[in-house]
Structure formats: structure tokens, C-alpha cells
Amino acid sequence: MSAGITGVGKYVPERILTNQDLEKIVDTNDEWIRTRTGIEERRIADDDVDTADMAYQASKQAIENAEIKPEEIDLILVATVTPDKSFPTVSCMLQERLGATKAAAMDISAACAGFMYGVITAKQFIDTGVYKHVLVVGAEKLSKITDWKDRNTCVLFGDGAGAAVIGKVSGDRGIKSFELGADGAGGKYLQQKDNYIQMNGREVFKFAVRQMPESSLNVVKQAGLSKEDVDYLVPHQANIRIMEAARNKLDIPVDKMATSVKKYGNTSSASIPIALAEAVESGDVKDDDFVVLVGFGGGLTWGAVGLKWGK
Ligand code: ACO
């Protein structure tokens, strides 16, 4: 028995900001945003809703879905670049609110690849038998570090949270392969500066269309499989053109890739668990499917996992 995902959950704020709404804020238009990014709308959290609030909602769902009690959680890992405070961490706030009395807790900062860093860290604790249940959360309130005067970035991001419980799964199910990486030399292309996200879109794009396809294929090969064996792809939801590059590399049809980017924009570390939770809920991901999760982000960072789905 190896480590796998035993439960998933998600939360997105109710407030919708459409491309047409953005036309009133900055010099942009719906057609530019849709054709360059695939985004149609995104969710924005109210002022009194914090990252920890969204993380809590997604976590509650994931814990229920995993059919465990909060007291059974051994470790909470929250991936976020928008913590409510530098300390206490979002993971500690979550530990209290969930009543996860036994759990250790820490935040992970790896930008949009944060959830992948969390899942792969959790896997190590499960495989060694040290822990039984690890809660991994990706939660972001990007709207608070978005420069609403900068059309290059403000059209891209949204708020939300996704969560997964990692534990032992049955038979030959579970995480078969993973890859993690970083390239600090590219950090300057995507950073928080003067409180806001600053990005060299073209450089990030070039990095992402190279890294996401490469990492996706690497985890398939590492699992001893070939492209034909891939049933579903959940890429980081940053830009449909970047996601398409990964899909083309794996040669899989359009309906085998999660595409929630059009509804939620780029929610950074939350995007993969939100997309995964929706794919499981809709039945797009079924027991024994071979699923690839792959992300990239500021840092620069990246991470991918190949897993056989099911408890
Ligand atoms: N509306 C209208 N025009 C715009 C907008 C906008 N919202 N934003 C930029 N433009 C203009 C620019 O000013 C520029 O105009 P100019 O040529 O007159 O100077 C032009 O559009 C830029 O065009 P392109 O460079 O051809 O745009 P491109 O096809 O590269 O798309 C984009 C830009 C969408 C930002 C793309 O580069 C991209 O997706 N990059 C990756 C971004 C990303 O994924 N970031 C998240 C990383 S994950 C994380 O860690 C947060």
C-alpha cells in the first residue's frame, strides 16, 4: 500500500468578476483576455474573507470526503503566497478551526507549484509510516496582492482554495511517480514587489510551455507507463495556451484535461486541487484512472505527480 489521495474539497467565493467588469477598470477587452488566456471570469473574496477562511471551507469538504475525523490528521500543510499574516501561519489557524488537535502544522511557499510541493512532502511521511493522514491545502487571496491598475496582471488572477487528504490507499493505487524542481535564476520574472504581483509574462510563458509538458511526460515515464496510459491531466490553471502545450505533449483529447481556468482564472496554489475536486465530483476522474497533476510557478518552481486514482 502506498500514499495516495483519499479525499478532496474546494471552495470559491461567490462574487464573480467577469472580463466585461474588467473592461470598466483597465484598458482591456473580453476578446483579448479570452484568446490570450482562456479566462472568462474569476472569483473575488469579500474584504472580510481571509485565506484561512477559504482554506477552512475546502478542508472541511476534503476531510468529509476522506471519511476521517479532524482529530485523526497528523500534519497540515498549507501552500499559499497570500497568508493572512506571516505568523501565526494559515496552517495553525486551520488546525484550531478544524479541531485537528493532534496535527503539526506549517505553511509552504512555492507559489503556484505549492500544492505539488505539499502533496509530495506528504507522500514521504505516509510512505515511511510515520503519519497516517496529511491534509494538504492550496489557498490564495490573490486579489489583495493584485495591482488593479496593471492590465498585464490583474486580468489573470482569482481567489479560492482546494484541499486533499493524503493517506495509504488500497491495491496498486496511489502516487507512482513525482518530480520537483526550482530555478531561482528565473525568480525575477514573477515576483511580489511593492506589495503587488509583478510579472514578465513572456518569460514566464516560455518557461511554462517548456516545463509543464516536460514534467508531465517525465512522471508518466517514471511510473513505467506511456502517453496512451494517461486517463486525465490536471495542469495548473494559469493560461489555456500553456495547458494545451502539456496536453499536446501527452497526446490526450480535450475532454481529458481539467479546464476550470475559464471560470476561476489563475488561483495559484489553489488551482490544481480545485480542478481536481471538480473532476472527481463530475466523474471525469474515476477509480483506477492514471492521473497526472502538474504545476509551475514563481520562484521559479515546478512539480508533477503521476497517480492511480482511488482509495
Ligand atoms: N488587455 C489588452 N492588452 C493587454 C493586456 C490586457 N489585459 N495585457 C497586456 N496587453 C498588451 C500589452 O500591453 C502588449 O502590448 P504592446 O505589444 O503594445 O506592448 C501586448 O498586449 C502583449 O501581447 P503579447 O506579448 O503577445 O501577449 P502574450 O500572448 O504574451 O500574452 C500573457 C500575455 C497572457 C500574460 C502571457 O504572456 C502569459 O500567459 N504568460 C504567463 C503568465 C502566467 O502564467 N503567470 C502566472 C504564473 S503562475 C504564478 O506563480 C502566479
Residues whose N, C-alpha, C, O or C-beta is under 5 A from the ligand:
A	BS01	ACO	D27 T28 N29 W32 R36 T37 A111 C112 R151 N152 V155 G201 R202 V204 F205 A238 N239 F296 G297 G298
